[in-house]
Amino acid sequence: MATTQQETASTRPLDPDDSPSRAKALDSPSHGLLDRAQVGWERFLDTFEAASDE
């Protein structure tokens, strides 16, 4: 019975030296991401203010 590459990859343990299988860690989020998150949070909070007027 032959195993496929996907089957082999799913059954073997992760290799810490295998760079493609590791995500790149970032020290902190970018300013653009923080700005978009703040805009989204404010938009989310506005939905509660609008709902309380009804």
For each residue, the residues with C-beta under 8 A, 3 or more apart:
1:
2:
3: 7 8
4: 7 8
5: 8 9
6: 9 10
7: 3 4 10 11
8: 3 4 5 11 12
9: 5 6 12
10: 6 7
11: 7 8
12: 8 9 15
13:
14: 18 21
15: 12 18 21
16: 22
17:
18: 14 15 21 22
19: 22
20:
21: 14 15 18
22: 16 18 19
23:
24:
25:
26: 29
27:
28:
29: 26 33 34 37
30: 33 34
31: 34 35
32: 35 36
33: 29 30 36 37
34: 29 30 31 37 38
35: 31 32 38 39
36: 32 33 39 40
37: 29 33 34 40 41
38: 34 35 41 42
39: 35 36 42 43
40: 36 37 43 44
41: 37 38 44 45
42: 38 39 45 46
43: 39 40 46 47
44: 40 41 47 48
45: 41 42 48 49
46: 42 43 49 50
47: 43 44 50 51
48: 44 45 51 52
49: 45 46 52 53
50: 46 47 53 54
51: 47 48 54
52: 48 49
53: 49 50
54: 50 51
